[in-house]
Amino acid sequence: MLLQQGTSALPPHRAAPTLSVAQRHANHAGGRYEGEVSVESGRREGRGTYFYPNPYFTYEGDWLAGKKHGSGRLTFEDGGYYEGEFRQGEIVGEGVQLWANGTEYTGQFLNGLRHGSGVLTKADGTTYDGAFGQNQYAGAGSLVLPTGDTYRGEFAAHKYHGSGALAQPSADRRYIGGFAEGAFEGEGELHERGNEFVYAGQWRAGVREGRGKQVDHRIGLSFEGEWAGGLPAAVPSSWDLAAAGTSESYLPACSALKEEAADQLLDAKEKKAKEAAAAKKAKEAGAPAPAEAPSGPELLLQPGASLPQVVLRMADSDGAPLSGEAGRCFRVTMYREQRKEGAAEVEIERVPVRFADQRQVLDPAPGGKPGAGGKVTPVPKADAVKRKVSKSAKDATPVPTPDPDEPPPHPGDDCREGALGPDGRALLGGGEEWLVPAHLQPAIYSPALVPPCCPSRCGGPWALLPALEVPVRVAPPEGQGRATPGPAASKGGAKK
């Protein structure tokens, strides 16, 4: 039971004998009273009904020393009422208040205000069960909104404040953690989209701020680290390919290979014109410009050997490696550019290279011409054995045709797929599945790394990264000199 501060409790019994009165006319204050009064003091005391000068109010209940004190009912003209305890003329203690619109409160009051523990049920369906302070939610409580949203936890000044659990089925999300003035604050865990999207960490003013981890189970992405303004503090802007041993990036050396790859597309006349232009420029300069040495390692491939083990990672806008994000998917393909045969104008086509291709030579393209970058497979004759004539024409070595019952060599796969690990890296190469086909001719090829999906379309803080194309040199087998074929060696179409 609550009492107004600064007052003393009055005795629960009548202080003196009473008699009943019924005023026919309003008193000097404009009100009228029907009930018991004290014989000694003449004040209202005991049970009685008072009709206020303002006809909106009517009180019926206990009186003491001329004030409402004890149990009573204060009725409002619009149909609402308060029924419960009174202390020295004020609504203090346990009671029930009903509003004309159907809102109802049952609980503790202080000086006419909801103060203490109680249950408030509003006409719109809102229900609050918990502590009140000066008519506001204050302290521990449980709130259910008409939308179906629920909150259980601490309140201050009618807002979520402190520790609590918020469930919002309409938005398909729930949060457990700290609050400040109605917003997420401090440590907390947010689940969205049926637990597909989870963040656990620090918050500030309702946004992710500080240390935290976010996981998007739908696309397999996660980030753990520092957050600022609701996003990872360090955002990747590109892919990077680095040496497995030294972690040095291969990308600086790739710029020189791009020009060499472009030269592969020139015919003899175009090459001669380019060389003449370079010689003229050098002569005008007085001395040839020194060639700049690559600033990093060069990725070198050999036919018939596996791709050397390399590290795939992400980098920021300055090219610095980034960590913290895991699960980002990628797809690796490989191709060589060549001039399209028979085109009226110069047209460049990309001919794919297949990983783990076990064929020693390519199957012939239509017309018996070799596939791009490879050696042609001889077309078998009808007879079971062909004769290979020596230079002296004296001996003939039988060369058996392929056994029709023997399964053909594996033609390889057009791509390799994977995802970044918990450390934000992925190892590529180093196994039979990364075998570089033995039939490739020495030249510049381009492994291409392409994200198989667009994270920005999936929602969340994930940055969309552009595809990465890395020119690499396929060197001749050991013991053979380096030879870079021109356009003539690139004719034909690749068999997919």
N, C-alpha and C positions, 0 to 999 in steps of 0.2 A: 504494500500500500504506500502511495506517494503522497507527501505533504508539501505544501508551498514552503520554500525556505523563509526563515525569519518569523514563522508563526508557531504557536504551541497548539497541541491537540486539545480539542474541547471534549468534555465528557460525553459519552454516548447516550446518556439518559437525560430526561428533562430536568432542568434545574429547579423548577417550582411547579405547583399545580397549575393547570390550564383550564380555559373554558373555550367553547366554540363560538365563533362569530361569523357573520355573513354580511359583508359590506354591500349595501345597495347602490352606493354611489362611489365614484372614484375618489381616492384620497388626494392630498395636495400634490403628489407626484404624478397623478393621472392613472395610477394603477388601482386594482381592486383585489381584495383577499377574502377567501372563504376557508375557514379552518380554525385550528387551535391557536390561542395566544396565552402568554404567561400572565397569571393573575397579579404577580408581583411587579413585573416590568412593563406589561402591556405589549411586549414584542411578540412577533410571530414565533411560535415554539410548539413542536409536535408535528402533526400531519396537517397539511393544508394545500390549497391551490391558489396560485397568484396569477392574475391576468395583467400582463404588463401594459404600460401606456402604448407601447408599440404592439399592436394586435398580432404581430407575426409570432411572438413568443408567449408560451403558457407553461408554467411550472407546477407540477403536482408531486409532493413528496414531503420529506422531513425538513424541519426547520429547527434552528437553535440560535437564541439571542438575535432574532430578526434576520438571520441569514440561512440560505439553503445549506443544509448540513446533514449528511447521512445518505440515504437512498432516495432517488427521485427520478422524475422524467420531465425533460424539457422538450416541449413539442413546438415544431415550426409550422407556420401556416401552409407551406408548400407541400406538407406531408412528411417531411423528415423529422427526426427526433434524436435526442440523446437520452439514454436510460442507464443509470449506474450511480456511482458514488459522487458526492459533493463534499467539499471542505471549505467552510467559512465563505460560502457564496460562490466558490469556483468549482469548475469541473476538475476534480482531482481523484485519482485512483482507478479502479476497474470500471469499465463501462462499455456500452454498445452505442455507436452512432450510425444512423441510417440517413442517407441523402435522398432527395426526391427522385433522382435519376436511377436509384437502385444501388448505388455504391454503399458499401457497408464496412465498418471498422469495429473490431472487437479486440479490446486490450486495455492498456494503461494510458492514462491522461495526466497532464500537469498543466493547470491554469488554462484549461480548455483546448489544449493542443495534444496531438498524439505524441506521447513521450514515454518510452519504456518498451515493453514487449507487446506485440499485437499482430493481428491479421487484417489486412486491407484487401477487400475484393471490390474492384471497380466495375462500373457498368459495362465497359468495353471488354471485360474478360481478364484484365490484368489482376494478378494476385501476388501480394507480398506478405510473407510470413517471417517476422524477425523483429529486430530492434529499430525503434524510432527515436529521433531527436528533434524536437521543435517542429513536428509535422513532416519531417524528412526521414528517408531511409538513412540510418546511422548505426554502424555496428554490424554484427553478423545477421544475415538474412537470406531468404530464398525468394527469387522473383520469377514469375512466369508471365510472359507477354502474350497478347492475342495472336501474334505470328507463330507461336509455338516455341520461341526462343526462351531459354531458361538461364538463370544465373544463380549460383550458390556461392556465397562468400561474404566478404566484407564490403561495407558501404560507408560513404561519408558525403554529407550534403547532397543526398539523393543520387549519388553516382557510385559506380564501381570503384572501390578504392581499398587497396590491400591485396590479400590473396583471395583467389576465387576461381570458379570454373564456369565458363560461358559456353553454352551450346546453342547453335543457330541452325536448325534444320533447314530453314528457308534458304540459307546461303550455303548449306552443306559444309559447315565448318564448326569446330569446337576448339576451345582454348583453355588451358589450365596454367595458371601462373599469377604473376603480379599485375596490379592495375594502379593507375594514378589518374584521378579525375575522369574516370570512364574510359581511359585508353590503356592499351597494353604497356606495361612498364616493368623494367627489371628482368628477371629470369622467367621464361614462360615457354610453353610448347603449343604450337598451333597445328591442327590437322584440318585439311581441306580436301574436297572432292573424294569423299569416302576413303580417307586415309591415303590417297595416292600422293598427296602433297603434304609433307611434314617439315616443320621448322622447329628446332629446339635450340634456344639460346637467349641472347639478350635483346631487350626492346627499349625504345625510348620514344615517348609521345606517340605510340601506336605503330611505329615502323621498326624494322630490324636494324639494330644499331649495336655494334660491339661484336663479341665473339659468338658464333653460332654455326649450326649445321642444318642445311636444307636438303631434303631428298625428294625427288620427283619420281615415284615408283612407276609412273606410266611410261616414261621414256628412259628410265634408268639413270638419270643424271643426279649428281649430288655435289654440294660444295660445303666445305668446312673451313672456316677462317674468319677474318674480320669483315664486318658488314658496315655500310654507311648509307644512310638515306634509303634503306630498303633493298639495296643491291650489294653484291660482293664488292669490297673495297678495291680489289684488283680484278679487272675484267679482261679476259683474253680477246685478242683481236686477230690472231692468225695461228696457223699450225707451224711447227718447226720440226726439222729432222736433224738428229745429232748422232755423232759417233758414240757407240756403246761404251767404249773404254774411257774416252776423254770428255764426253759430253759437249764437244765442240760442234757448232752447227755446220751443216753442209751447205746451207743456203748462200753464204757469201761467195763460195766458189762456183755456184750454179750460174751466176750472171755471165761468166765467160763462156760457159757451155751453151748458153742460149744463142750466142752469135754463131758458134760452130754448127749448132743444129740448123740454123737458118741457112748456112752455106750448103748444107746437104741438099737443099731443095733447088739449088742453082744448076743449070745445065752448063756445058763446057763454055759456051759463048758468054753467058752471064758471069761465070767465074773469071774468065779472061778480062772482061770489062771491069770487074771489081778490083782485080789485081792491078790493072793499069791505073785505075783511079787512086789506089793506095800508093802506088809508086810515085805518081805525080805529086800527090800531097806531101810525101816524104821528101821529094826533091825540092819542093818549094819551101819546106820547113828547114832545109839544110842538113837535117839528120833525122833518121827514123826515130820515132818516139819509142822510148823503152816500154816493153810490155810489162804491165803490172802483174805482179805475182799474186796468185789467189790468196785471200786472207784467211782461208780455212781449209780443212781437208776436202778432198774430192772423193765422192762415192764412185767406186769402180766395180763393174760387174764383169763376170766372165761366162761365156756360153758353157752350159753343162755343169755349172756350179751353182750352189745356193746363193741367194742374196745375202750379202754380209749382214750380220746382226746390227741393227740401228735402233735408235730410240725415237719414238714419236711423242711429242709433247706439244704444249701450247705456249704462246708467247704474248707479251703485252705489246702496246703500240710502239715501244722502243726496242722490241726484239728480245727483251729479257725473258727467260723462262718463268713460267707460272706453275704453281702447284695449288692444291686444295680442291680442284674439281675432279670428279671421277665419274666414270660411266658414259662419257660422251662417245658415241658410236662413230665409226669411220669405215670407209670402203676403199681399198687400194686396187687400182688397175694399172696397166702399163700399155704404152702404144708407141708407134713411130710414125712421124709425119712423112708423107711422100706426095709427089705430084700424081694426080689422077690421070691415068692413061686414057687417051682418046678424047680428052676434053678440048673444046675449041679454044678456050682461054685457060690461063693458069689456074688450076683448082687444086687445093691441098686437101688431102684426106688423111684421116687418122686410122691406122691399121693396128688392131689390138695384138698384144703379145699375151700368151696364156701362161700362167704360173704352173709349175710342175708338169710341163709338157715333156713327155718321155720320148717323143719322136726324134730321131737323129736327123732326119730331113723332113721337110714339109711335103705334104701331098701336093700334087700339081694342081695349079689353077687351070681353068678352061684354056685349052690351046697348048697345054704342056708348059706354061710359063711358071716360074717359081713364085711362091707367095712372098709378101713383103718382108724384106730383111732375112730371108731364109734360103735354104738350098732346096732344089727340086728333087722330088722322089722319082726315080726312073719308073716308067710305065712298064709293068711286066708283060712279056710276050706269051704266046699261047704255049710254046714248048716248055717243058719242065726245067731245062737247063740251057743257059746261054753260054756262049764261049767268049772269053776275053782274050783277044789276040795280042800277043806281045809285040814289041817293036820289031823283033827279028822274024816274026810270023812263023817261028818254028814250033813254039809251044802254045797251048791254049789251056787256060785254067778255068775249070767249070765254076760258075757262080750260081748257086742254087737260088731259085726264086723263093719268096716268103712262103712258109708253110700255111696253106689255107686254114688248117685247123688251129693254128696258134693265134691267140687273141692279139689284136692290134695293140700297139703301145698306147698308153693313156694320153689323150690329146690335151690334157691340162684343164685348168679352170680360168675363167675370165676375170676373176677378182678374188680378193681376200678381205674378210670383214673382221672387225674386232671392236673393242671398247677400251678406253683408258682405265687403268687400274686405280686403286685407292691412293697411290702416290702421284696421280695425275700423269702417268706415263704408260706407254705400251711398247713392248719389244717386237720389232718386225725382223723377219729374216732368220737365218741360222738353222733352217730345217728343210727337209725334203719338199714340204709343201710350198717352199719359196724357190724352187729350182728354176734357174734361168734356162730356157730352151737351148739345147746344143746347136740347133740349126740357125741361130741368130748370127747375122753378119756384123762385124765390128762397125759401130756407128753410135750416134747420140740418140738415146731413147728417153722417154719421159714417163716415169711412174707418176700417177696422179692419185691424190688422196681427196676423196669427195665425201662429205657428210651424207649418209643415206636418208636423213630426215632434216627438217627445218625446226630447230628448237623454238624459235620465236613464234611459230604457229601453235605450239603446244602450251603456251602460257608460261609464267614464271620469269625469273631473272636471267635466263640463259641467253648469252650472246650468240648471234649467228656468225659462224666463221666461213670465210670464202674457201673454195677448193684450193688445194696446194698442188702445183705441178713442179716436179724437181727433175731437171735434165741430168741424166747420168750417162757415163760412157760405158759402152759394152766393148771391152778390149778383146783382141784376138787371144786364142789360147796361148799358154806359155810356149815359148820357142818360135812363135810366129811374129812378124813385124806388124806394127799398127797400120791399118788401111781403112780409110774412110770412104766408103763407096759414094759415088755421085748419084744423080737421079736415075741413071740407067739401071743401077742395081736395085732400085726401089720400085720397079714397075710390077704391076700385077696386084691382085686383091688378096687380102688375107682370108683364110678359111676360118669361120667362126664355129 
